[in-house]
Amino acid sequence: MEDYITFYISFGSPFSYIASQRIDEIALKHDKKVLWRPVRLRNVLNIVYSDFGGINIPKIKLDYMRLDSKRMSSFYGLPFIPPDDKPPFDCDEVYHCAYSLANGNEDVLRNISMSIISSIWQKGMILRNTEDLVYCLSKFYTSRNIIINSINDRTGRELHNESISNAINSGMIGSPWFTYKNKVFWGNDRLEYLDEIIAISN
């Protein structure tokens, strides 16, 4: 059985942002590899909740999640400047671009994913169109054509769809979502459980 952690990260999720700042420490502690797999949570939940017409989160829950993520970021000493708008803060093209630019390189995919999610939750950026994404990734690629071509690359779209399918098949119902061997964990506040399970398994 594969001995690595799969981290399904959704850029529009503040709890995924918090988890992104913590998962490497756990992996390093146990000498495990992390496969970062960006998946747009809205797409996942629309499939999971397809029998109910898709997902529709009420404003009162969104307000609480924003409050809770702010408190949790403070607890871990993380900067937290959320977008001054209502979600979504991401779009499908962001994910296609990340996979395309990484071109199969796990380290690059991790670094791009970290940059994207930090831009949203540490800088308050909203990534809803091509120009937003070009600005966000300009420190990685000075050529806007490279970024635009990656946004439109069919391979990136296919890899994102593949990751969505894998996430759903693993049972994903929220973000962040982690899998380790045959165990699954939902939420930043479940990382301690993941830590313990890996320790027991070693």
VORO-365128 format. One line per field, with one value per atom (N, C-alpha, C): residue number from 1; residue in three letters; x, y, z. Coordinates in pm, whole numbers. Atoms other than C-alpha are relative to their C-alpha. Example, Ala and Ser with C-alpha at 12.3 -4.5 7.8 and 13.67 -1.06 7.14 Angstrom:
2
n <- (1, 1, 1, 2, 2, 2)
res <- (ALA, ALA, ALA, SER, SER, SER)
east <- (89, 1230, 90, -82, 1367, -77)
north <- (-119, -450, 120, -119, -106, 109)
up <- (0, 780, 0, -6, 714, 73)
! end
This chain:
202
n <- (1, 1, 1, 2, 2, 2, 3, 3, 3, 4, 4, 4, 5, 5, 5, 6, 6, 6, 7, 7, 7, 8, 8, 8, 9, 9, 9, 10, 10, 10, 11, 11, 11, 12, 12, 12, 13, 13, 13, 14, 14, 14, 15, 15, 15, 16, 16, 16, 17, 17, 17, 18, 18, 18, 19, 19, 19, 20, 20, 20, 21, 21, 21, 22, 22, 22, 23, 23, 23, 24, 24, 24, 25, 25, 25, 26, 26, 26, 27, 27, 27, 28, 28, 28, 29, 29, 29, 30, 30, 30, 31, 31, 31, 32, 32, 32, 33, 33, 33, 34, 34, 34, 35, 35, 35, 36, 36, 36, 37, 37, 37, 38, 38, 38, 39, 39, 39, 40, 40, 40, 41, 41, 41, 42, 42, 42, 43, 43, 43, 44, 44, 44, 45, 45, 45, 46, 46, 46, 47, 47, 47, 48, 48, 48, 49, 49, 49, 50, 50, 50, 51, 51, 51, 52, 52, 52, 53, 53, 53, 54, 54, 54, 55, 55, 55, 56, 56, 56, 57, 57, 57, 58, 58, 58, 59, 59, 59, 60, 60, 60, 61, 61, 61, 62, 62, 62, 63, 63, 63, 64, 64, 64, 65, 65, 65, 66, 66, 66, 67, 67, 67, 68, 68, 68, 69, 69, 69, 70, 70, 70, 71, 71, 71, 72, 72, 72, 73, 73, 73, 74, 74, 74, 75, 75, 75, 76, 76, 76, 77, 77, 77, 78, 78, 78, 79, 79, 79, 80, 80, 80, 81, 81, 81, 82, 82, 82, 83, 83, 83, 84, 84, 84, 85, 85, 85, 86, 86, 86, 87, 87, 87, 88, 88, 88, 89, 89, 89, 90, 90, 90, 91, 91, 91, 92, 92, 92, 93, 93, 93, 94, 94, 94, 95, 95, 95, 96, 96, 96, 97, 97, 97, 98, 98, 98, 99, 99, 99, 100, 100, 100, 101, 101, 101, 102, 102, 102, 103, 103, 103, 104, 104, 104, 105, 105, 105, 106, 106, 106, 107, 107, 107, 108, 108, 108, 109, 109, 109, 110, 110, 110, 111, 111, 111, 112, 112, 112, 113, 113, 113, 114, 114, 114, 115, 115, 115, 116, 116, 116, 117, 117, 117, 118, 118, 118, 119, 119, 119, 120, 120, 120, 121, 121, 121, 122, 122, 122, 123, 123, 123, 124, 124, 124, 125, 125, 125, 126, 126, 126, 127, 127, 127, 128, 128, 128, 129, 129, 129, 130, 130, 130, 131, 131, 131, 132, 132, 132, 133, 133, 133, 134, 134, 134, 135, 135, 135, 136, 136, 136, 137, 137, 137, 138, 138, 138, 139, 139, 139, 140, 140, 140, 141, 141, 141, 142, 142, 142, 143, 143, 143, 144, 144, 144, 145, 145, 145, 146, 146, 146, 147, 147, 147, 148, 148, 148, 149, 149, 149, 150, 150, 150, 151, 151, 151, 152, 152, 152, 153, 153, 153, 154, 154, 154, 155, 155, 155, 156, 156, 156, 157, 157, 157, 158, 158, 158, 159, 159, 159, 160, 160, 160, 161, 161, 161, 162, 162, 162, 163, 163, 163, 164, 164, 164, 165, 165, 165, 166, 166, 166, 167, 167, 167, 168, 168, 168, 169, 169, 169, 170, 170, 170, 171, 171, 171, 172, 172, 172, 173, 173, 173, 174, 174, 174, 175, 175, 175, 176, 176, 176, 177, 177, 177, 178, 178, 178, 179, 179, 179, 180, 180, 180, 181, 181, 181, 182, 182, 182, 183, 183, 183, 184, 184, 184, 185, 185, 185, 186, 186, 186, 187, 187, 187, 188, 188, 188, 189, 189, 189, 190, 190, 190, 191, 191, 191, 192, 192, 192, 193, 193, 193, 194, 194, 194, 195, 195, 195, 196, 196, 196, 197, 197, 197, 198, 198, 198, 199, 199, 199, 200, 200, 200, 201, 201, 201, 202, 202, 202)
res <- (MET, MET, MET, GLU, GLU, GLU, ASP, ASP, ASP, TYR, TYR, TYR, ILE, ILE, ILE, THR, THR, THR, PHE, PHE, PHE, TYR, TYR, TYR, ILE, ILE, ILE, SER, SER, SER, PHE, PHE, PHE, GLY, GLY, GLY, SER, SER, SER, PRO, PRO, PRO, PHE, PHE, PHE, SER, SER, SER, TYR, TYR, TYR, ILE, ILE, ILE, ALA, ALA, ALA, SER, SER, SER, GLN, GLN, GLN, ARG, ARG, ARG, ILE, ILE, ILE, ASP, ASP, ASP, GLU, GLU, GLU, ILE, ILE, ILE, ALA, ALA, ALA, LEU, LEU, LEU, LYS, LYS, LYS, HIS, HIS, HIS, ASP, ASP, ASP, LYS, LYS, LYS, LYS, LYS, LYS, VAL, VAL, VAL, LEU, LEU, LEU, TRP, TRP, TRP, ARG, ARG, ARG, PRO, PRO, PRO, VAL, VAL, VAL, ARG, ARG, ARG, LEU, LEU, LEU, ARG, ARG, ARG, ASN, ASN, ASN, VAL, VAL, VAL, LEU, LEU, LEU, ASN, ASN, ASN, ILE, ILE, ILE, VAL, VAL, VAL, TYR, TYR, TYR, SER, SER, SER, ASP, ASP, ASP, PHE, PHE, PHE, GLY, GLY, GLY, GLY, GLY, GLY, ILE, ILE, ILE, ASN, ASN, ASN, ILE, ILE, ILE, PRO, PRO, PRO, LYS, LYS, LYS, ILE, ILE, ILE, LYS, LYS, LYS, LEU, LEU, LEU, ASP, ASP, ASP, TYR, TYR, TYR, MET, MET, MET, ARG, ARG, ARG, LEU, LEU, LEU, ASP, ASP, ASP, SER, SER, SER, LYS, LYS, LYS, ARG, ARG, ARG, MET, MET, MET, SER, SER, SER, SER, SER, SER, PHE, PHE, PHE, TYR, TYR, TYR, GLY, GLY, GLY, LEU, LEU, LEU, PRO, PRO, PRO, PHE, PHE, PHE, ILE, ILE, ILE, PRO, PRO, PRO, PRO, PRO, PRO, ASP, ASP, ASP, ASP, ASP, ASP, LYS, LYS, LYS, PRO, PRO, PRO, PRO, PRO, PRO, PHE, PHE, PHE, ASP, ASP, ASP, CYS, CYS, CYS, ASP, ASP, ASP, GLU, GLU, GLU, VAL, VAL, VAL, TYR, TYR, TYR, HIS, HIS, HIS, CYS, CYS, CYS, ALA, ALA, ALA, TYR, TYR, TYR, SER, SER, SER, LEU, LEU, LEU, ALA, ALA, ALA, ASN, ASN, ASN, GLY, GLY, GLY, ASN, ASN, ASN, GLU, GLU, GLU, ASP, ASP, ASP, VAL, VAL, VAL, LEU, LEU, LEU, ARG, ARG, ARG, ASN, ASN, ASN, ILE, ILE, ILE, SER, SER, SER, MET, MET, MET, SER, SER, SER, ILE, ILE, ILE, ILE, ILE, ILE, SER, SER, SER, SER, SER, SER, ILE, ILE, ILE, TRP, TRP, TRP, GLN, GLN, GLN, LYS, LYS, LYS, GLY, GLY, GLY, MET, MET, MET, ILE, ILE, ILE, LEU, LEU, LEU, ARG, ARG, ARG, ASN, ASN, ASN, THR, THR, THR, GLU, GLU, GLU, ASP, ASP, ASP, LEU, LEU, LEU, VAL, VAL, VAL, TYR, TYR, TYR, CYS, CYS, CYS, LEU, LEU, LEU, SER, SER, SER, LYS, LYS, LYS, PHE, PHE, PHE, TYR, TYR, TYR, THR, THR, THR, SER, SER, SER, ARG, ARG, ARG, ASN, ASN, ASN, ILE, ILE, ILE, ILE, ILE, ILE, ILE, ILE, ILE, ASN, ASN, ASN, SER, SER, SER, ILE, ILE, ILE, ASN, ASN, ASN, ASP, ASP, ASP, ARG, ARG, ARG, THR, THR, THR, GLY, GLY, GLY, ARG, ARG, ARG, GLU, GLU, GLU, LEU, LEU, LEU, HIS, HIS, HIS, ASN, ASN, ASN, GLU, GLU, GLU, SER, SER, SER, ILE, ILE, ILE, SER, SER, SER, ASN, ASN, ASN, ALA, ALA, ALA, ILE, ILE, ILE, ASN, ASN, ASN, SER, SER, SER, GLY, GLY, GLY, MET, MET, MET, ILE, ILE, ILE, GLY, GLY, GLY, SER, SER, SER, PRO, PRO, PRO, TRP, TRP, TRP, PHE, PHE, PHE, THR, THR, THR, TYR, TYR, TYR, LYS, LYS, LYS, ASN, ASN, ASN, LYS, LYS, LYS, VAL, VAL, VAL, PHE, PHE, PHE, TRP, TRP, TRP, GLY, GLY, GLY, ASN, ASN, ASN, ASP, ASP, ASP, ARG, ARG, ARG, LEU, LEU, LEU, GLU, GLU, GLU, TYR, TYR, TYR, LEU, LEU, LEU, ASP, ASP, ASP, GLU, GLU, GLU, ILE, ILE, ILE, ILE, ILE, ILE, ALA, ALA, ALA, ILE, ILE, ILE, SER, SER, SER, ASN, ASN, ASN)
east <- (84, 0, 88, -80, 127, 16, -30, 297, 24, -10, 227, -132, 120, -22, -49, 59, -258, -80, 61, -368, -85, 92, -677, -29, 6, -652, -93, 90, -923, 37, -52, -799, -100, 102, -1128, -35, 30, -1128, 104, -97, -969, 61, -53, -930, 106, -106, -732, 126, -116, -508, 74, -63, -445, 72, -61, -377, 125, -116, -137, 124, -112, 80, 50, -32, 90, 38, -14, 94, 145, -139, 462, 73, -66, 567, -30, 37, 374, 69, -66, 511, 149, -143, 868, 26, -14, 821, 4, 11, 734, 71, -72, 947, -95, 99, 642, -9, 21, 583, -146, 136, 281, -27, 46, 98, -107, 95, -72, -92, 96, -390, -108, 101, -578, -131, 133, -950, -96, 95, -1221, -116, 98, -1450, -141, 134, -1757, -33, 22, -1715, -21, 12, -1668, -138, 126, -1971, -121, 112, -2194, -26, 16, -2129, -49, 38, -2154, -147, 137, -2482, -91, 77, -2614, -146, 139, -2924, -83, 70, -3009, 9, -9, -2950, 128, -127, -2591, 7, -24, -2447, -41, 38, -2586, 17, -31, -2429, -68, 69, -2646, 98, -88, -2498, 40, -31, -2517, 116, -110, -2286, 129, -119, -2046, 58, -45, -2031, 73, -66, -1948, 135, -126, -1683, 107, -96, -1518, 53, -40, -1516, 91, -75, -1388, 138, -130, -1112, 92, -80, -997, 57, -46, -978, 106, -93, -801, 134, -125, -545, 77, -64, -475, 61, -47, -437, 134, -124, -165, 103, -93, -2, 18, -7, -83, -62, 64, -149, -131, 131, -511, -67, 67, -643, -92, 90, -948, -51, 59, -1104, -121, 111, -1347, -116, 108, -1624, -62, 59, -1848, 57, -55, -1729, -91, -130, -1635, 115, -120, -1282, 93, -80, -1150, -87, 73, -1248, 69, -56, -1190, 136, -123, -916, 123, -113, -698, 59, -44, -681, 63, -57, -624, 141, -130, -337, 105, -95, -173, 52, -42, -169, 84, -72, -53, 140, -132, 232, 92, -82, 350, 53, -42, 365, 52, -37, 384, 104, -102, 644, -70, 71, 514, 45, -49, 736, -54, 54, 623, -148, 143, 259, -25, 11, 305, 26, -38, 476, -102, 102, 221, -128, 120, -65, 13, -25, 89, -9, 4, 132, -143, 138, -227, -84, 87, -393, 45, -49, -168, -41, 44, -258, -143, 141, -624, -15, 29, -601, 103, -95, -291, 1, -1, -343, -139, 136, -717, -32, 23, -697, -118, 107, -989, 47, -49, -895, -118, 120, -1198, 17, -17, -1051, 149, -136, -740, 94, -86, -605, 38, -30, -633, 111, -96, -437, 138, -126, -170, 73, -60, -112, 51, -35, -104, 129, -113, 155, 114, -102, 365, 140, -132, 645, 63, -51, 675, 34, -15, 637, -22, 13, 708, -79, 74, 547, -147, 143, 170, -49, 43, 148, 13, -17, 283, -117, 111, 17, -131, 126, -265, -8, 1, -164, -27, 23, -162, -145, 141, -508, -86, 80, -638, 44, -55, -437, -96, 95, -658, 54, -59, -414, -25, 26, -451, -144, 141, -829, -25, 17, -807, 57, -62, -573, -84, 88, -804, -122, 116, -1102, 35, -45, -902, 14, -15, -817, -135, 136, -1183, -60, 53, -1282, 65, -71, -1013, -43, 43, -1119, -138, 135, -1483, 2, -10, -1390, 57, -56, -1196, -101, 103, -1511, -2, -13, -1430, -137, 124, -1707, 27, -35, -1518, 149, -140, -1186, 54, -95, -913, -35, 25, -927, 132, -126, -641, -28, 5, -590, 139, -125, -323, -30, 33, -330, -151, 146, -692, -78, 65, -769, -27, 33, -939, -22, 11, -943, -53, 62, -1158, 25, -15, -1048, 140, -127, -742, 9, -2, -844, 7, -20, -802, 145, -140, -432, 69, -56, -353, -33, 36, -541, 89, -88, -344, 140, -131, -23, 8, 1, -117, -7, 16, -225, 130, -128, 103, 101, -93, 298, -26, 36, 110, 37, -24, 157, 147, -144, 534, 62)
north <- (-120, 0, 126, -121, 347, 70, -58, 513, 150, -144, 881, 63, -76, 1150, 70, -78, 1285, 114, -120, 1639, 66, -65, 1755, 141, -139, 2131, 79, -86, 2373, 145, -135, 2727, 95, -88, 2888, -28, 39, 2722, 56, -52, 2912, -111, 110, 2585, -79, 58, 2444, 84, -89, 2748, -31, 29, 2677, -134, 132, 2311, 2, -8, 2405, 48, -51, 2579, -101, 95, 2271, -140, 139, 1956, -40, 37, 1971, -38, 31, 1968, -143, 137, 1647, -100, 91, 1487, -13, 2, 1583, -79, 71, 1448, -151, 144, 1104, -45, 32, 1120, -56, 41, 1093, 105, -89, 1242, 47, -54, 1468, 24, -29, 1464, 108, -110, 1802, -16, 18, 1765, 108, -106, 2091, -48, 30, 2032, 111, -106, 2295, -62, 61, 2214, 13, -21, 2360, -110, 104, 2109, -136, 126, 1819, -13, 7, 1902, 2, 2, 1966, -142, 140, 1604, -83, 76, 1466, 24, -36, 1652, 10, -11, 1603, -43, 43, 1422, 108, -108, 1739, 131, -119, 1980, 78, -70, 2064, 63, -57, 2241, 147, -141, 2568, 31, -28, 2695, 128, -121, 2943, 104, -109, 3282, -10, 6, 3222, -98, 96, 2921, 60, -64, 3114, 103, -100, 3392, -67, 70, 3143, -57, 58, 2972, 107, -109, 3308, 37, -29, 3382, -109, 112, 3036, -10, 7, 3042, 113, -111, 3381, -36, 41, 3247, -108, 111, 2932, 47, -55, 3127, 70, -69, 3342, -99, 102, 3032, -58, 56, 2900, 108, -109, 3242, 26, -18, 3264, 132, -121, 3585, -37, 31, 3602, 129, -116, 3871, -53, 61, 3722, 103, -91, 3869, 73, -82, 4150, -12, 29, 3989, -132, 130, 3686, -104, 104, 3351, -23, 65, 3199, 97, -80, 3335, -62, 71, 3089, -33, 42, 2952, -125, 124, 2633, 23, -27, 2797, 5, -4, 2845, -140, 139, 2468, -56, 47, 2393, 55, -66, 2640, -62, 57, 2493, -135, 131, 2141, 12, -16, 2258, 53, -57, 2472, -99, 99, 2192, -107, 97, 1952, -130, 126, 1650, 9, -18, 1795, 28, -12, 1743, 122, -115, 2011, 131, -120, 2271, 14, -4, 2178, 45, -43, 2220, 149, -140, 2557, 94, -82, 2695, 2, 9, 2572, 86, -82, 2737, 148, -140, 3063, 47, -36, 3063, 16, -5, 2984, 109, -108, 3227, 136, -126, 3502, 33, -21, 3454, 33, -10, 3419, 80, -90, 3625, 140, -129, 3905, 48, -39, 3907, 6, -1, 3840, -88, 81, 3708, -43, 54, 3481, -54, 39, 3478, 6, -12, 3548, -8, 15, 3531, 108, -108, 3871, -16, 24, 3786, -105, 109, 3468, 39, -50, 3634, 83, -83, 3886, -86, 86, 3616, -77, 87, 3401, 71, -74, 3677, -16, 17, 3613, -134, 127, 3258, 8, -5, 3337, 144, -138, 3680, 9, 1, 3578, -29, 22, 3624, -105, 99, 3405, -142, 133, 3107, -30, 21, 3153, -17, 9, 3211, -133, 130, 2906, -114, 105, 2699, -2, -8, 2823, -74, 58, 2703, -140, 131, 2381, -112, 109, 2075, -99, 95, 1860, 42, -49, 2082, -25, 25, 2052, -148, 145, 1674, -46, 39, 1642, 47, -48, 1856, -91, 89, 1641, -137, 128, 1328, 6, -16, 1461, 12, -9, 1549, -140, 136, 1192, -83, 74, 1047, 45, -53, 1276, -54, 50, 1175, -149, 144, 807, -32, 21, 845, 35, -36, 983, 147, -142, 1356, 67, -73, 1565, 142, -134, 1882, 22, -36, 2062, 75, 90, 2015, -147, 144, 1641, -72, 74, 1401, -150, 146, 1036, -53, 69, 809, -148, 142, 445, -14, 17, 345, 89, -90, 627, 135, -133, 959, 95, -102, 1285, 128, -122, 1594, 114, -120, 1931, 21, -35, 2113, -53, 44, 2015, -152, 145, 1647, -38, 31, 1678, -72, 72, 1562, -149, 140, 1240, -64, 50, 1199, -24, 11, 1257, -129, 119, 985, -130, 121, 734, -37, 28, 771, -54, 48, 728, -145, 140, 409, -95, 85, 278, -26, 16, 326, -114)
up <- (0, 0, 0, 13, -91, 136, -131, 206, -14, 11, 144, 40, -34, 242, -127, 108, -21, 62, -55, 53, -109, 93, -135, 52, -44, -106, -92, 77, -216, 28, -17, -274, 64, -55, -176, 145, -137, 167, 97, -97, 458, 86, -80, 646, -78, 82, 354, 9, -15, 384, 131, -129, 752, -5, 10, 679, -88, 90, 398, 73, -78, 657, 104, -106, 882, -51, 44, 668, -22, 27, 572, 129, -127, 938, 44, -36, 1001, -92, 96, 684, 31, -31, 777, 128, -128, 1129, -21, 22, 992, -128, 123, 676, -107, 100, 449, -110, 113, 108, 0, 14, 55, -148, 134, -275, 10, 0, -310, -120, 107, -512, 9, -1, -572, -63, 54, -619, 43, -34, -633, 79, -89, -341, -55, 55, -510, -102, 100, -795, 65, -71, -556, 65, -74, -344, -92, 94, -645, -50, 39, -742, 118, -120, -389, 36, -36, -334, -123, 124, -687, 18, -24, -558, 67, -69, -366, -78, 83, -654, 18, -22, -559, 138, -133, -258, 4, -20, -125, 148, -140, 196, 43, -44, 389, 54, -41, 473, 146, -143, 848, 25, -15, 808, -56, 57, 583, 97, -97, 843, 116, -110, 1116, -44, 50, 902, -11, 9, 839, 141, -136, 1213, 55, -53, 1298, -64, 67, 1037, 45, -52, 1165, 137, -133, 1521, -9, 12, 1409, -56, 52, 1206, 110, -111, 1510, 98, -93, 1726, -46, 53, 1495, -38, 29, 1455, -148, 144, 1084, -43, 54, 892, -68, 57, 782, -44, 58, 549, -110, 99, 374, -100, 98, 60, 58, -47, 130, -98, 94, -70, 42, -29, -67, -95, 88, -209, -120, 8, -442, -24, 19, -436, -104, 100, -695, -121, 120, -1035, -54, 55, -1233, -64, 73, -1439, 90, -94, -1130, 17, -20, -1083, -127, 127, -1451, -18, 15, -1452, 91, -96, -1141, -50, 49, -1285, -127, 126, -1626, 22, -27, -1493, 69, -72, -1263, -95, 101, -1559, 62, -63, -1331, 110, -104, -1093, 133, -128, -738, 81, -76, -584, -57, 64, -837, 30, -29, -783, 143, -139, -410, 14, -14, -445, -64, 65, -690, 82, -83, -474, 124, -119, -169, -34, 42, -358, -25, 34, -483, 126, -117, -153, 98, -86, 37, -54, 60, -209, 39, -35, -128, 148, -144, 251, 79, -67, 334, -61, 68, 82, -38, 32, 33, -148, 144, -340, -38, 58, -543, -138, 127, -834, -79, 73, -1059, -151, 144, -1402, -35, 50, -1616, 54, -46, -1514, 146, -141, -1145, 14, -11, -1200, -53, 53, -1414, 105, -104, -1137, 115, -113, -869, -26, 32, -1048, -70, 74, -1197, 60, -61, -948, -41, 49, -1085, -149, 145, -1454, -47, 46, -1600, -130, 125, -1927, 25, -16, -1914, -98, 98, -2224, 53, -60, -2032, 93, -94, -1765, -75, 76, -2014, -75, 70, -2218, 96, -100, -1899, 47, -39, -1804, -102, 108, -2140, -40, 36, -2149, 38, -24, -2182, 103, -95, -1983, 143, -135, -1678, 42, -29, -1701, 28, -18, -1732, 133, -128, -1434, 118, -106, -1222, 12, -3, -1319, 56, -53, -1242, 153, -145, -895, 68, -55, -835, 12, -3, -925, 110, -104, -698, 140, -129, -414, 37, -26, -446, 29, -23, -469, 138, -134, -144, 109, -97, 23, 36, -36, 22, 15, -28, 178, 46, -44, 270, -19, 21, 257, 122, 64, 354, 24, -6, 294, -17, 3, 364, -6, -4, 288, 31, -29, 428, 7, 15, 325, -13, 13, 389, 96, -95, 635, -66, 51, 559, 116, -104, 754, -63, 51, 705, 99, -80, 839, 54, -61, 965, 142, -140, 1318, 13, -5, 1225, -30, 29, 1150, 116, -115, 1503, -8, 19, 1426, -107, 105, 1105, 55, -63, 1300, 83, -86, 1548, -80, 82, 1284, -70, 66, 1096, 100, -103, 1419, 36, -33, 1499, -113, 117, 1146, -25, 26, 1144, 80)
! end
